[in-house]
């Protein structure tokens, strides 16, 4: 086999093994995007154009910022900045979820508790991951 072709095959393999999709924080955020999306269909019609759209956007931002930060992982401060954006978007999502519950728009307490607990777990994992990047950045690039 041609040495150049062999090198290209190895490079391709390495690119795909270094994927944000292997990050537990991305996997959890993906699950939450789907679950929050489904939850919004339980909301009253008057919430569909305001709160439902906003909570879907904020939870998607959590996942998107993990992806963008990972894409910039070569640059420590950029990686950290996008992880902080992700944590901030998750805080926003938790606040919106709590508001929906407190106002009675989200009446299903089981759905509320399940989503809230998963968001709290993701928040802890994001903070742990952020600290790890701050201390061990070179291992991620």
N, C-alpha and C positions, 0 to 999 in steps of 0.2 A: 504494500500500500504506500502511496506517495506520502512523504513526511508532512508536507503542507496540508494535505487532506486529513491526515491523522490529527494534526494539531487543531484544525478547524472543528473536527468532530468533538474533540475534548473541550474546546472553548464553548461550543454550543451546549454540551452537557453541563458544564459549570454554570453557565448563565441560567439555565433552568433549575438547577438545584439551589441557587441562591434566590429564592422567591419569597416575597412578602406573604404569600399564601401559606407558608409554613409557620408563620408567627401565630402563636396562640391568641394574641390580642386581636389580630386581624380576623381569625376564625370566629372568635366570640362577637366581635363587632358585626360581622356578616350575619350571624344568627339573630342578633338584635335588630338589624335593619329589617329582616324578614318579619320578625315577630311584631315590631312596632308598626310596620306597614299593615299587617293583618289586624292589629288592635284598632287602628284608625277607622276601620269599617264598622266597629262597634259603637262609634261615637254618634251623637245626634247630628242630623243634617246641618244644623246651623254651625257646627264646628268643622264641617268638612272643608270649608274654604279658608279657614283661618288657622286654628290650632292643629288640625290634622296635617295640613301641608307643612306647617312650621316644625312640628315634631319629626316628621319624615325627613325634612331637610337637615335638621340638626343631627339626627342619628346617622344619616348618610355621611355627614361631614366628619364624624368620628372615624369611620372606616376610610374615607378618602384621604384624610390627613395622615393616617398610619401609612397608607400606600405612598403618598407623596414624600413623607419623611424617609421612608425606606429607600425610595428612589434617589434621595439625596444623602444617603448614609455615609458617603465618602467624606462629607463635610460635617463634622461633629455638631457645630452650632445650628446648622440647617436641620439636621436630624432631630435635635433636641427641640428646636422651635416648632416643628410640625407635630411632635409628640405632645407638646404643651397645648397646641391648638386642638388636638384630639381630646385631651383631658377637658379642656374648656367647653368644647362642644358636647361632651358627655354630661358635664355639669348642667349645661343648658337643657339638655334632653331630660335629665332627672327632674329639674325644676318644672318643666312643662308637663311631665307625667304626673307629678304631685299636684299641680294646679288642676289638671283634668279630673283627678280623683276628688280633690277638695271642693270643686265646684259642682260635683255630681254628674259631670259629663261622661266620665268613665265610671260606670256603676259596678262593673265586675271586679270585685276586690281580689279575687284569685289571680286574674290577669294582671292587675296593678302590682300585687306583691311579687309575682313571678318576674315581671319586667324590672321592677325596682331592685330586687335582689340580684338579678343578672347584671344590671348596670353598676351596682355597688361592687360586685365581684370584678367586673371589667375595669372599673376605676382603680381598684387596688392593684390589679395586674399591670395597668398602664403606668402607674406611679413606680412600681417595682422595675418595670422595663426601662423607664426613663432614668432612674437612678443607675441601673446597670450600664446604660449607654454613657451616662456622665462619667462613670468610673472605668469602663472597659471599652471605650469607643473603638479602638483599633481592631477588636475582635469581630466587629460587625461590618467593617468596610472591606 
